[in-house]
Amino acid sequence: MGVIVGLTLGAGLLLVWLSFFPESPPRTSARADRMRDMLTQAGWVGVSPGGFLALSIALGCVTAILTAALTGAFALGGAFGIIAGVLPTAVVRSRASQRRTVFHELWPEAIEDMLSAVRAGMSLPEAVASLAERGPEPMREHFAAFAGDYAVTARFDECLDALKERFADPVADRVIESLRITREVGGTDLGTTLRSLATMLRADLRTRGELKARQSWTVNAARLAVAAPWLVLALLGTRTDAAAAFDSATGVFVLAAGGVLSVVAYWLMMRIGALPEDRRVLR
């Protein structure tokens, strides 16, 4: 009995001592954070960067095996396997860009709805939660989750942090941090702050819209120019004699050189024509 009491006392003292050293949050790389934000923006909530990488590798391997089996050329299988492995990233990036643009266009409307709710006598948390019913349609899901969190915890700051992670967007970060500061300071200029923010967002959207309209034809033409040779190669792969030619050393060199040139040319095109993007500095 004495041994049991001693062990229990020792375990209790150890737990008390460990409570003074809280566990630090796990460190993640900047690349993993960007990938996680992109997946969230695309609507792939709950998919980890590691899981997404595994999906891309699996898709590439399956495509390579099927292509090699159908054409009889392992070089073509490897080439199209790499393309298939990169395809999920391209799809997620495109979807994230589209959803991000939609949300950017809707934030001024959401801010005006919050202002209307505050003028009607609601508190700031109630005004934010009201967007679950009266806010822009694509955003209602996120604000409904905020309303549920606030109803359970009544902790405004923690609910705002969760809302930021659901949007994973620099514009949402600025809006949410403005709400947080206004509530903490307790000022009466919430309306002025949000109206100024909405005005700046509209001006930025208008400028970006004009620039994207001017460069869209250039970007689309460059994408078609990069994809066209590989579409022709896919058609050639349906012929056994043409596919067998790529299994030689010369054929592998041609495929590798074409792949490198395509990647470099596409990267240069996107780099030169890219508009400056905000980074999440207010995580």
KEBATI-8684 format. One line per 2 residues: number of its first residue (from 0); their letters; for each residue x, y, z of C-alpha. Coordinates in Angstrom, 2 decimals, m for minus. Example, Ala and Ser with C-alpha at 12.3 -4.5 7.8 and 13.67 -1.06 7.14 Angstrom:
BEGIN
0 = as = 12.30:m4.50:7.80 ~ 13.67:m1.06:7.14
This chain:
BEGIN
0 = mg = 0.00:0.00:0.00 ~ 2.83:2.39:0.85
2 = vi = 4.40:1.80:m2.58 ~ 1.12:2.62:m4.34
4 = vg = 0.67:5.82:m2.32 ~ 4.25:6.84:m3.08
6 = lt = 3.87:6.20:m6.81 ~ 0.58:8.13:m6.90
8 = lg = 2.12:11.06:m5.03 ~ 5.13:11.04:m7.34
10 = ag = 2.95:10.94:m10.46 ~ 0.88:13.84:m9.12
12 = ll = 3.98:15.93:m8.41 ~ 5.31:15.13:m11.89
14 = lv = 2.07:16.27:m13.52 ~ 2.10:19.49:m11.50
16 = wl = 5.69:20.14:m12.53 ~ 4.92:19.46:m16.23
18 = sf = 1.97:21.89:m16.11 ~ 4.48:24.76:m15.79
20 = fp = 5.88:23.87:m19.22 ~ 3.00:24.00:m21.71
22 = es = 3.48:22.16:m24.94 ~ 4.62:24.47:m27.70
24 = pp = 2.58:24.42:m30.92 ~ 4.05:22.25:m33.66
26 = rt = 6.27:24.12:m36.08 ~ 5.38:23.98:m39.73
28 = sa = 7.29:25.18:m42.74 ~ 6.22:28.17:m44.79
30 = ra = 5.66:25.90:m47.80 ~ 3.32:23.67:m45.80
32 = dr = 1.42:26.73:m44.54 ~ 0.97:28.02:m48.08
34 = mr = m0.21:24.62:m49.27 ~ m2.65:24.37:m46.35
36 = dm = m4.01:27.85:m47.11 ~ m4.41:26.99:m50.78
38 = lt = m6.32:23.79:m49.96 ~ m8.59:25.74:m47.59
40 = qa = m9.22:28.45:m50.17 ~ m10.10:25.78:m52.74
42 = gw = m12.67:24.29:m50.37 ~ m10.65:21.17:m49.56
44 = vg = m11.09:21.64:m45.84 ~ m9.55:18.88:m43.75
46 = vs = m7.09:17.72:m46.41 ~ m3.55:17.95:m45.06
48 = pg = m0.57:18.87:m47.26 ~ 0.83:15.39:m46.68
50 = gf = m2.41:13.74:m47.76 ~ m2.60:15.93:m50.84
52 = la = 0.99:15.04:m51.75 ~ 0.18:11.34:m51.36
54 = ls = m2.86:11.77:m53.63 ~ m0.76:13.48:m56.30
56 = ia = 1.92:10.78:m56.18 ~ m0.69:8.00:m56.36
58 = lg = m2.41:9.63:m59.34 ~ 0.92:10.04:m61.12
60 = cv = 1.90:6.42:m60.51 ~ m1.45:5.05:m61.71
62 = ta = m1.34:7.22:m64.84 ~ 2.23:6.17:m65.59
64 = il = 1.38:2.48:m65.28 ~ m1.76:2.76:m67.43
66 = ta = m0.01:4.82:m70.11 ~ 2.92:2.42:m70.26
68 = al = 0.54:m0.54:m70.49 ~ m1.53:1.03:m73.28
70 = tg = 1.32:2.42:m75.40 ~ 4.05:m0.05:m74.56
72 = af = 6.49:2.85:m74.01 ~ 7.81:3.36:m70.48
74 = al = 9.18:6.81:m71.36 ~ 5.72:8.03:m72.34
76 = gg = 4.31:6.50:m69.18 ~ 6.81:8.41:m67.06
78 = af = 6.15:11.68:m68.91 ~ 2.39:11.52:m68.57
80 = gi = 2.72:10.23:m65.01 ~ 4.59:13.41:m64.08
82 = ia = 1.94:15.53:m65.80 ~ m0.83:13.68:m63.94
84 = gv = 1.02:14.12:m60.66 ~ 1.18:17.88:m61.16
86 = lp = m2.44:18.12:m62.32 ~ m4.06:18.11:m58.81
88 = ta = m1.92:21.07:m57.79 ~ m2.94:22.98:m60.91
90 = vv = m6.63:22.21:m60.29 ~ m6.48:23.23:m56.64
92 = rs = m4.54:26.39:m57.47 ~ m7.08:27.39:m60.12
94 = ra = m10.06:26.68:m57.86 ~ m8.45:28.54:m54.98
96 = sq = m7.84:31.56:m57.21 ~ m11.47:31.56:m58.38
98 = rr = m12.90:31.28:m54.88 ~ m10.48:33.89:m53.57
100 = tv = m11.58:36.32:m56.27 ~ m15.24:35.69:m55.45
102 = fh = m14.67:36.29:m51.74 ~ m12.69:39.47:m52.42
104 = el = m15.60:40.82:m54.44 ~ m18.08:39.95:m51.67
106 = wp = m16.19:41.37:m48.68 ~ m17.39:44.98:m49.22
108 = ea = m20.98:43.70:m49.25 ~ m20.37:41.67:m46.08
110 = ie = m18.88:44.73:m44.37 ~ m21.92:46.81:m45.27
112 = dm = m24.20:44.11:m43.85 ~ m22.23:44.19:m40.60
114 = ls = m22.55:47.97:m40.44 ~ m26.31:47.73:m40.94
116 = av = m26.54:45.19:m38.11 ~ m24.50:47.40:m35.77
118 = ra = m26.68:50.42:m36.57 ~ m29.73:48.29:m35.77
120 = gm = m28.43:47.87:m32.21 ~ m26.65:44.52:m32.39
122 = sl = m23.36:43.94:m30.64 ~ m20.30:43.29:m32.77
124 = pe = m20.32:39.47:m32.25 ~ m24.03:39.37:m33.05
126 = av = m23.45:41.45:m36.17 ~ m20.77:39.05:m37.39
128 = as = m22.94:36.02:m36.57 ~ m25.89:37.57:m38.43
130 = la = m23.97:37.20:m41.69 ~ m24.77:33.50:m41.49
132 = er = m28.32:34.42:m42.57 ~ m28.12:37.79:m44.27
134 = gp = m24.56:37.85:m45.59 ~ m23.34:36.94:m49.09
136 = ep = m24.34:33.41:m50.00 ~ m20.85:31.89:m50.55
138 = mr = m19.69:33.20:m47.17 ~ m22.61:32.08:m45.06
140 = eh = m21.12:28.68:m44.28 ~ m18.07:30.24:m42.63
142 = fa = m20.11:32.74:m40.63 ~ m22.54:30.01:m39.57
144 = af = m19.56:28.13:m38.12 ~ m18.53:31.32:m36.32
146 = ag = m22.04:31.72:m34.91 ~ m21.95:28.13:m33.65
148 = dy = m18.54:28.59:m32.06 ~ m19.57:31.81:m30.34
150 = av = m22.80:30.29:m29.06 ~ m20.78:27.50:m27.44
152 = ta = m17.76:29.38:m26.09 ~ m18.75:33.10:m26.05
154 = rf = m15.06:33.84:m26.67 ~ m14.93:36.41:m29.42
156 = de = m11.17:36.35:m30.00 ~ m10.96:32.57:m30.31
158 = cl = m13.93:32.50:m32.66 ~ m12.30:35.17:m34.82
160 = da = m9.12:33.08:m34.99 ~ m11.12:30.09:m36.16
162 = lk = m12.90:32.26:m38.73 ~ m9.54:33.46:m40.06
164 = er = m8.41:29.88:m40.55 ~ m11.62:29.01:m42.39
166 = fa = m11.05:31.82:m44.90 ~ m7.22:31.53:m44.95
168 = dp = m7.06:34.76:m46.92 ~ m5.14:38.03:m46.34
170 = va = m8.20:40.20:m47.05 ~ m10.21:38.28:m44.46
172 = dr = m7.29:38.66:m42.04 ~ m7.39:42.45:m42.38
174 = vi = m11.14:42.64:m41.89 ~ m11.13:40.28:m38.90
176 = es = m8.21:42.03:m37.21 ~ m10.02:45.36:m37.66
178 = lr = m13.00:43.88:m35.84 ~ m10.76:42.54:m33.08
180 = it = m8.97:45.87:m32.54 ~ m12.22:47.81:m32.54
182 = re = m13.70:45.54:m29.87 ~ m10.56:45.60:m27.70
184 = vg = m10.11:49.37:m27.88 ~ m13.79:50.00:m27.41
186 = gt = m13.92:52.93:m29.82 ~ m17.01:54.29:m31.48
188 = dl = m15.48:54.65:m34.96 ~ m16.24:51.09:m36.09
190 = gt = m18.39:52.40:m38.92 ~ m15.67:54.74:m40.19
192 = tl = m13.03:52.01:m40.06 ~ m15.12:49.43:m41.89
194 = rs = m16.32:51.92:m44.49 ~ m12.74:52.95:m45.22
196 = la = m11.73:49.30:m45.52 ~ m14.63:48.57:m47.88
198 = tm = m13.66:51.56:m50.04 ~ m10.05:50.40:m50.28
200 = lr = m11.15:46.87:m51.15 ~ m13.39:48.12:m53.95
202 = ad = m10.58:50.27:m55.36 ~ m8.16:47.34:m55.26
204 = lr = m10.69:45.03:m56.94 ~ m11.37:47.55:m59.67
206 = tr = m7.66:47.95:m60.43 ~ m7.00:44.22:m60.37
208 = ge = m10.01:43.56:m62.59 ~ m8.70:45.91:m65.26
210 = lk = m5.21:44.38:m65.16 ~ m6.51:40.81:m65.30
212 = ar = m8.77:41.65:m68.25 ~ m5.79:43.01:m70.16
214 = qs = m3.49:40.08:m69.46 ~ m6.02:37.22:m69.64
216 = wt = m5.60:36.66:m73.38 ~ m1.80:36.52:m73.00
218 = vn = m1.99:34.01:m70.14 ~ m4.49:31.79:m71.95
220 = aa = m2.44:31.84:m75.16 ~ 0.70:30.87:m73.24
222 = rl = m1.10:28.00:m71.50 ~ m2.35:26.72:m74.85
224 = av = 1.17:26.98:m76.29 ~ 2.56:24.88:m73.43
226 = aa = m0.21:22.27:m73.57 ~ m0.32:21.86:m77.37
228 = pw = 2.90:19.82:m77.80 ~ 1.85:17.39:m75.08
230 = lv = m1.58:16.94:m76.62 ~ 0.12:16.10:m79.92
232 = la = 2.37:13.67:m78.06 ~ m0.70:11.99:m76.54
234 = ll = m2.12:11.51:m80.02 ~ 1.19:10.10:m81.28
236 = gt = 1.22:7.70:m78.36 ~ m1.81:5.92:m79.80
238 = rt = 0.43:4.67:m82.64 ~ 2.65:1.76:m81.62
240 = da = 5.58:2.63:m83.88 ~ 5.62:6.28:m82.77
242 = aa = 5.37:5.35:m79.10 ~ 8.23:2.85:m79.40
244 = af = 10.51:5.57:m80.79 ~ 10.41:7.38:m77.44
246 = ds = 11.81:4.36:m75.58 ~ 15.23:5.00:m77.08
248 = at = 17.88:7.19:m75.49 ~ 17.18:9.93:m78.02
250 = gv = 13.44:9.76:m77.32 ~ 13.97:10.03:m73.56
252 = fv = 16.27:13.03:m74.13 ~ 13.64:14.72:m76.32
254 = la = 10.94:14.15:m73.69 ~ 13.16:15.43:m70.87
256 = ag = 14.28:18.48:m72.83 ~ 10.69:19.26:m73.87
258 = gv = 9.50:18.92:m70.30 ~ 12.20:21.21:m68.92
260 = ls = 11.60:23.83:m71.62 ~ 7.83:23.71:m71.04
262 = vv = 8.20:24.16:m67.28 ~ 10.74:26.98:m67.61
264 = ay = 8.72:28.80:m70.28 ~ 5.48:28.50:m68.31
266 = wl = 7.16:29.62:m65.09 ~ 8.69:32.64:m66.80
268 = mm = 5.36:33.56:m68.37 ~ 3.51:33.35:m65.07
270 = ri = 6.31:35.15:m63.23 ~ 6.40:38.05:m65.66
272 = ga = 2.63:38.42:m65.91 ~ 1.81:37.77:m62.24
274 = lp = 0.10:40.46:m60.22 ~ 1.40:41.13:m56.70
276 = ed = m0.45:38.96:m54.18 ~ m0.97:39.75:m50.51
278 = rr = 0.62:37.42:m47.99 ~ m0.92:36.35:m44.73
280 = vl = 1.08:38.44:m42.29 ~ m1.79:38.62:m39.77
282 = r = m2.13:34.91:m39.02
